[in-house]
Amino acid sequence: MIIENKLDDTGRDVTWLIIKYASYCAGLTKQDILSIYQEYLGTSGNAEERISEFYDNKDFSEVILNQGLNSQRLILVAANFRKEVTSSVLWLLNFKIRIQCFKVTPYACGEQLFLNFEQILPTKDTEEYTISIATKAQEEMEAKDIGRSSSLIRLRFWEQFIHASNRMNSLFANLSPSKDNWIAKSLGMSGIEISCTITGKYCLVWVYINVGTKEENKEVFDFFYSMKDKIESDFGDQLEWDRKDEFVTSRIRKQLDGVSYYEESDWQRMNEFLINTATRLEKVFREPIKRLNNYLKNK
């Protein structure tokens, strides 16, 4: 805990001062703190024993004296707070800095002196709310940073993926790298696409069905599902048939777990799975899509 106490007005630089003190204290090791305290005590006491006693006689080796800047409480005490100080404190609160402002007013009653402490920032009745808002704002900023970083990683992944795919065949030859976590191309019929998707935990290839209304999409799915055994036999493996009755679209998918586009060491394995699976799916759905076109024309 760092307390900056001003007898009257805070002045303009008090927030800078307490941050300077906090940054200095954040770098102190346990041994640094022990040495400073022992120097203060001189020959009047043993710093290690005093600290252990303060922590209910806890073994000094188990005492944690400094956990860095984010663990520290910063307290400003003054009779009056300038606007530039309170605005700085409000800004710091947005970054989850544990800082408080106390306005202190002295009173005299005969020979007795009294001090009235009033917490003005964050106000006592809104402190929990202020902290929760600051936490939410910080999480949102972190999420945006992660999002920007993730977009760049995805762009790099799709660049190398399309290059690798083009060496094998022309399935994705006309696509451009994307910052999204998916790329897709038509399977020769409007509303039916083959899509490759990457995440931090798995990647997958799916045939995406969105030809029109919910009823029309389910009809197309059921048409393909009537040929399930033939499609899976030609594909050489089982597929996940996801009708998704609660949604408008439907999909047929094949997934590879245990890989992440964040891990570049997984990229080759993801490339092989996505290219191989997409190529096989595109091939086995050529005939069903021709049949679907004929079926829809003759309805």
Residue, then its C-alpha position, 0 to 999 in steps of 0.5 A: m500500500i502506498i499513501e501520498n498525504k498532502l496537508d492541504d491541496t493536492g497540487r497538480d502532480v500528485t498522481w504522477l508522484i504516486i505512480k512514480y513511487a508505485s513503479y519503484c516499489a513494484g520492483l522491490t524484491k523481498q530482500d530489498i524490502l527487508s533491508i530497507y526496513q532493517e535500515y529504518l529499525g537500526t538496532s532497535g529491532n529485527a526486521e525479519e522477526r517484526i515482519s513475521e510477527f505482523y503476519d501472525n508469526k508466519d514463517f518469514s520464508e512463506v511471507i509474500l511481501n510484494q506481488g507487483l504493481n497490480s497488487q498495490r493499493l494507491i491512496l491519495v489523502a488531501a484536504n482538497f482535490r484538483k480537477e486534473v487530479t480527480s480526472s487522472v484518477l478516474w482514468l487510472l481506474n479504467f485500467k484497474i489500478r487500485i487507487q482511492c482518494f480520501k478527503v480529510t477535514p480536521y475539526a477541533c472541539g476544545e482541546q480535542l482534534f478530530l479528523n473526518f475521512e471521506q472517500i471521494l473516488p471511487t465513491k463508496d456506494t459506487e466502488e464495486y460498480t466502478i471496479s466492474i466497469a473498469t474490468k469490463a472495459q479492460e477485458e474489451m480492450e484485451a479482446k480487441d487486441i487479441g482480435r487484431s492479432s488473431s486476424l493477422i494470424r488467420l491471414r497468414f494461415w490462409e496465405q500459406f494454405i492457398h499456396a499449399s492447396n494450389r500445388m495440389n489442385s485448383l479447388f481454391a485457386n481463385l480465392s484470396p486470403s482472408k482475415d476471417n476464420w473460414i474460406a468457401k467456394s461454390l459447389g456448382m449450385s447457388g447456396i451450396e458451398i464447401s467451406c474450410t474453417i479454422t479455430g483455436k481447438y480444431c479445423l473442419v470442412w463442411v458442405y454448407i446448405n443455404v439455398g433459400t428458406k428454412e424449409e427449402n434448406k431442409e429439403v435439400f439436406d434430406f435429399f442428400y441424406s437419402m444418399k448418405d451411404k453412397i456419399e460416405s462410401d465414395f468419400g471413404d469415411q463417415l461424415e457428420w450430418d447436421r440438419k440443424d432443425e432449429f436454424v435456417t441452414s444445414r451442413i455436412r461436416k468432417q472435423l479434425d480436433g486437437v489443432s490450433y491456427y495459433e500454433e504454426s507447428d499445426w499448420q502442415r497437419m491442418n493443411e493436409f486435412l483441409i485440402n484432402t477433405a475438401t477435395r474428396l467432398e467436392k468430388v463426391f458431391r458432384e453427382p448428388i448436386k447434378r441429381l438435385n438440380n434435375y430434381l428441383k427442375n422437375k418438381 
